[in-house]
Amino acid sequence: MRFGYWLPVFGGWLRNVDDEGMEATWSYAKKLAQRSEQIGFDLTLVAELNLNDIKGMEAPSLDAWSTTAALAAVTERLEIMTAVRPTFHSPTLLAKQAANIDRISGGRLSLNVVSSWWATEAKQYGVQFDQHDDRYARTSEWLDVVDGMWTQPRFSYSGTYYTADDAILEPKPARRPRPTLYAGGESPAAKALIAQKCDAWLTHGDPPETIGAKVADMRERRERLGLGPMRFGAAGYAVVRGTEVQARAEVARITDVQQSARGYANYQDWIGNTQLEQRVSLEDYSVSNRGLKSGLVGTPEQVAERILEFERAGLDLLLLQFSPQLEEMERFAEEVIPLVNGARPAERAAA
């Protein structure tokens, strides 16, 4: 299992706790990234939104791509997976920018290709907002152009959304044959596109048995296309404590929407538009990316066993969230990662 984490570019992951002790600043991001690669984390995911969807639209948030370039220069081992939304980036220009950052990092850049979902943000920033299947049609062309720019000496393209005319991109990325392309999505259009044109599939938090079925489906799609194996990753919010009672108390704290009037009002508005059972809905709302549904809550031994279940389900990457991030990552690296890496040989072979 590879251990990754979401860089807290929004100042946290909890919608009900205003101050998580992790400011959306470059100094905190730099400190976190440098420390994380020292203690055993393999990857950081830099999300891309121009508005803050965790703490409120008026709250500060870091720009993804300038932060990525800066991280590439101040880290040595960490893979930097940066989210990119085709509607916000010309594919020819993004290919050039990403190739340069990949060179700066020594081949450590990867992309998380995200089809935009936030209409309000697109309107504020004057960006076209496509409907769902149109977004994936655009993304399909965007991927063709980026791949062509990275891999061909000269590249031409004429599509519905994008064109290129005998374009040259030098130097090429350091990573060969190209930087890894991750993407997530559960609709038929998304899964078909990812299986055909990406290298890895990501999903939100869910139990191992649910994710295992999704992994099997994506593997079958890939095999039908005659393409090589994919990588698989999932989100998770980790709460590690000395006892299960202490861990559950922390979950109760972070899912208490009545801590702030803003949180409670947002929750009431959100739950009015969902058909989910209330307890699950509360956990889904309180922590982003369905992180609590991964079940990474308990003692170090319980969390480590859960991670081995994810390995057996086919995952090779966990994208973790913590709060406060630095302190909880230190705890996770000290108490959980050694248990996972030191699992009995038979367990590792089965996984």
Summary of the structure (lengths in Angstrom):
residues: 351
radius of gyration: 20.0
end to end distance: 9.4
largest distance: 62.7
contacts: 1177
relative contact order: 0.14
helix: 49%
strand: 16%
